[in-house]
Amino acid sequence: MENLEAKRQVEILGDRAETLVTPEDLYEKIKVSLETKRPMKVKLGVDPSAPDLHLGHVVVMKKLREFQELGHEIYFVIGDFTGMIGDPSGRSTTRRQLSREEVQANAETYRDQATLILDPQKTHTVFNSSWLTPMNFVDVIKLGSRFTVARMLERDDFRKRYEGGLPIGVHEFMYPLAQAYDSVAIGADVELGGTDQTFNLLVGRAIQPEYGQKPQVCLTLPILAGLDGVQKMSKSLGNYVAVKDEPNEMFGKIMSIPDAQMSTYYRLVLTKSRAWVEALEADLKSGKAHPMDAKMALAGEIVKEFHDAAAAEAAKSEFLRVFREREIPTEIQEIFVDEGKEGDQIGLARLVCLTGLASSSSEARRLLKGGAVRVDGIKQSLESATVTLSDGMLLQVGKRRFCKVRVGR
């Protein structure tokens, strides 16, 4: 019976995962947990580098909630110490180091907002300064001796900077080691993160045996693309949906994502099953479902989750009111676009140029930045925005320039 339960848990917890190192280790840890009636210690570390959690954080935290619902102990580690170093993951340059005051202010926000997803009664919220600050220089030297420079340079962003002659601060090497030590301090059985955290998680797995612990299982989830549909959701890029956004703002932001990203948001943010998402995709392809309806349903469910059903319905009504009351000419010029076919992705700035609504790419980007461009009535404000080509889509620049985009199928 315990073996069957362990297999069931591995199946549930492995769903939506990008990598799981390793499924066999996870099975064994769950089996021991069931036999001894001791829950696994499951860790998620979040550096408070900016105020407010966003939907990108939610993807991983939803998986953490699944561990919680299966009876395991959750450690939500707020990196108030590592946040002052700055995570170099995916960086081509050294990240600005935050002050203690900045980090602590953001940390309080993270702790409060985590309760929107996690059960606060079953969550250990801890700050890694509690074990990293007391370390003396001897402790730091010993920690550094657990890992080699050669292995550190296996990390893609470090390797590219090293080969390109770009500077790498010694303190940046300390970041993955400090995050790894978090796992030692907690005695983590499992650590979660986005795919950009894979290296950091594996460092924790590598050094735990050096401290007499069994290596943790590393589970990563896909990175959620932001509102532009291309780059990682990030507050610094302005392409994010914060969990504390007001209902109308949250609804409107979701309505601005490219159609091609809807399935990903349903799968990762709302945790819909693969079969459910595939059925939606089939209905959209056949015309049984309309993209606008599917996106409004998506926006409504997300608003409902972080606010309530009444707020979701009110936000939908407000969106439709604004959309319907916008003055649109009865006769609109149709412009045929040869670049791509229906369903293809295209840069919105490029599309604005192709339709003649802007005279140059620079003008199109300026219009986007100024919030003067709408697609099917939805404001677009990211210069790097992409859209899904759809025959008959309505493109608007300013208050008076409209065109219907015609594309081949």
N, C-alpha and C positions, 0 to 999 in steps of 0.2 A: 504493500500500500504506500509506504514512504517513497519507494522508487518511482511509482506512478505519479505521486504528488510532485516529486522533484522534477520529473520530466515535464509535467504540466506547467510548473513555474518557469522552467527554462524556455518553454515555448512562448509563454505570455511575455516574459521579460525580454526575449530576443526579438519580438515583433518591433518593427520600425528601426531596429538597430542597424547602424552602418558597419560597425565592427564589434566583435565579441571575442576577447582574448582571455580565456578560451571557453567555448561552450562546455567542454569536458570539466574544466575547473569549476565553472559555475554549478554544474550538476553535482559535483562532489561536495562543494561547500553547502549547497541547499540540503543535500542528503544528511550531512553531519548536523546541520541546523535542526532538521526535523527529528533526528535521532536523539540529540541532546536537549532538544527544546530550548535552544539558545538562538535567538535571531541573529542573522548576519548584520554586520556593521557596514552600512552603505553610505558612501561619501559623495557629495558634490561640492566643489569649491567654486566660489564666485568672487572675483575681485571687484570691489565697488569703484570702478574707474569713472563712472558717470551716474548721476542720480536717475532713479527709476529703472525697474525691470521692464523688459519689452517682450514681445512674442517670441523672439529668438531664444530668450532664457526659458520661456514656458515649455518649449519643445523638450528640453532635458528635464525640467522639473516635473512634467507630466509623467515621465518614466520613473522619476524618483517616487512619485505618489503611488505608482503601481507596486514598487517594492514595499512601500509603507502599508498598502492594503493587503499585502501577502504576509504581513506580520513582522517585517524586518525593521531594524533600527536605522533611522535616518539621521545623518550628520550633515547639516547645512553649514558649510564652512565659509564664513565671510573673511576674505583675505585682506583684513585691514593692515597686515604687515606686508604681504606680497604685493598689495596694491601700490605701496610706496616704491617698490622696485620697478614694476611695470612689466606686464607679460609681453615678451618679444614675439609671441606666436603670430606668424603671418606678416611680420613687419619687415620692411626693407630698410628702415632706419631705426635708430634708438628711440624708444618711446619716452615722452616727457614723464619725469617722475612727479607724482602728486605729493602734496604736503600732507602731514598727518591730519590737519584740520579738514582738508578736502575729503580724504578717505573716510574719516570718521562720520562726517555729515552724510556721505553717500551710504555708508554701512548701515546707519539707522534706518534709512529709507528701504534698503534691501530687506532688512529683518522684518519690517512691518508688512511689506508687500508680498513676501514669501508666503504669508498665511492665506493669501488668495488662492493658492494652489495646494499647499501642504497642510496637513492637519497639525495645528500648533501643539496639540496635546501629545503628539507622537513624534515630534521633531526636536532634535538636539541642535539648537542654533549656537555655534561656537565661533570664536574669533581666533585666527591663527597667531595673533600677536601674543596670546597667552602662553604659547610654548616656544615661539621663535624669539621673542624679545629677551627672555632670560638666558638664551644661549650665549656662551662666551666665545672668544676667538678660537680657543682650542676646540670647542664643539664644532665650530664652522669649518676649521681645517679638517677635522675628522669626517665631517659630512662631505666635503669636497673630495676626500680621498676615496670615496665609494664609487666614483664615476670618472671616466677618462675624457680627456679633451677630444680624442679621436671619435668616441661615441657621441659626444656633444655635437661635433661637426657633421654627424650623420643627419642631423636635423636639417630639413630642407632650407628654411630661411637663414639659418646660420651659415650653411654651406655656400649658398648663393652670395651672401654678403662677403664671406671670406674669399671666395674665388673672384669676386668683383672688386676686391680691394677696398670694400666699404668697412667703416669702423664697427667693431663689436665691443661693447663695454664688458669688462670682467664681471660686473654686477649682473649682466644679462644671463651669464652662465649660472649664476646663483638662483635665478628664478625657478627653473624646473627642479633644482635640488631642494629649494625651500618648499615648493608645492609637494614634492615627493615626501618630504619629512612630515608634512601634514598627515599623510597616510600612516606613517610610523607612529606619530603621536596618538592617533585615533585607534590604530590597529585595524585599519580598514580591510574588509573582505572584498569589497567591490567599490570601484570608483567610476563615476559617470562623467561625461563631458561631450562637447561637440567634436566633430572630426578634426577641428583645428587644434584640439587639445591632446591628440593621440600620443604625441611624443612625451608630453608632460606626464600623462597617465602611465606610460610604459616605464618612465624613469622611477616612478613610485613602485611599480611592480619589480623593477630590477634591484632597488636598494633595500626593500623590506627584509629579504633573507639575510642581509648584512647585519640586521638588528634582531635576528632570531625570530622573524615572523614569516608566515607563509605568504607568497606573493599574491597580491590582490588581482581580482578579475577586472579587466578594463572593458567598459562598454561605452561606445561612442554613438551619437546620433547625428543625422545629417544637419548641415547648416541651413537655416531658413533664409532664403533670399528676401531682401527688403522690398519696399514698395516699387523700386525700379525693376524688380524681377531679375536682377543680375548680381549685384553685390550683396555681401552678407549684411543682414539687418544690423544697423549700427546707429547709435545716437549721433556719433560724430559725422556720419554721412547724411543724416537727416532723412533716412529712408525707413524709419521705424514706426511701430505702433506700441506705445507704452501701455502697460496694464492699467495705469491710472488715468488714461485719456478719458475725457468726457464722452458720453455715449454718441453724440452727434459727430464729434471729431473722429472717434474710433470707427464708426460706421462708414464715414466718408473716406477715410484712409483705406479701408479694406476694399471699398468700391473702386479704388484707383489702381489696384494691382493688375498686372497683365493677366488676361484670361488663362494663359498657359500655366500660371502659378496657382490657379484655384485648387487643383487636385492636391498639390503639395501642402497647401494650407489646411485643406480638409484632413489630410492624412497626418500631418505632423502637429498641427495646433489643436485640432478637434479630435484627433486619434481615431478617425473613422477607419474601418477595416479595409484591407486591400481590395476585397471583393466589392465593398460598397463604392469605393472610389472608381474601380474599373467599370462598374455599372453606370455611374454618373458620366464617365468619359464616353462610354458607348452611346448614351442618350444625347450627349452634346454633339457627338459626331453625326448621329443620324438625324438630328434636328428635333428629336422628341423633347429635349430640354433646351431652353434658351440660356445663353451665357449670362445675360443680365439677371434672370431669375435665380440662377445658381449662385451668382455672386452676392445677390441680396440675401439669400438664405445663409450663405457663409458669414456675411457681415452680421446678420441678425443673431446667429448662434454665438459668435464671438462676443458681441456686446452683452448678450444674455448671460454668458458665463462670468464676465467680470463686473456686471451690474445686475440687471434682473430682466425678466420678460417684458415688463411694462416699459422700461427704458429702451429695450431693443425695438419694440413696436413703435414707440414715439420717434426713435431715430430713423426708422424706415419711413415713417409718414413724413417726417421733415425732409428727408432726402428726396422722396417722390414729389413733394410739394415744390421744392426748389427746382427739380429737374423738369417738371411739367410746366411751371410758370415762366421758365426762361423763354424769352422771345426768340422764336426760330422762324425764319422766312418760310412761306408756303412753297416757294420755288427755290431750289438749291442746285447750284452747278454740280455736275458729276465729273469727277476727274479719274481717268483710268491710270493705274500705276502698274508698270511692267516689272517692277523689282520685287519678285516673289509672288507666291500664290496664297490663296486663302489658308489661314492657319499658320503661316510663317511668321517669325518674329522680325521686327524691323525697328531700328532706332527712331524714336518719335521726331527728333530734330531732322533726321533725314526725310521722313515722310512729309513733314511740314514743307520742306524745300521742294520735294518732288511734286507736290500739289500746287505750288506757286503761292502758298500763303505766307512764305518768307522768301526773301531774295537771296539769302545765303545761310550757311550752317551757323555762322556766328550770330546772325539775327534770330534764327530759330532757337538757339540756346538761350539767347537773351530773353526772348518771349516766354520760354519755358520757365526760366528762373524767376521771371516776374509774375508767374501764375496766369498768363494770358492765353494759355492753350487748354482746350478741353477736347476729350474724346468721348463721344456718345454722352455728352453733358457732364462728364466727370473732369474736374480740374486736374491738370498734371503740372507739377512744379519742379520735377527733377530733370536737370539737363541731360542726364544719362538714361532717361526713361526709355523703355522699349514697349511696343504694343504688338498685339496679335492682329495680323491683317485679316479683315473681315469685309466681305463684299457688302457695301452699303453703309459702312461705319461713318458716323458724322464727325467731321473735324471742324473745330471752331477756333479762330484766333481773334481775340478781342471781342467786342460786342457785335460786330457787323459782318465779319468775314467767315463764311461757311463753305464747306464743300462735302459732297458725299464721295467717299473713296470707292472706286470699282476695281476689283482685282479678279484675276483668273482663278479657276478652281482646279 
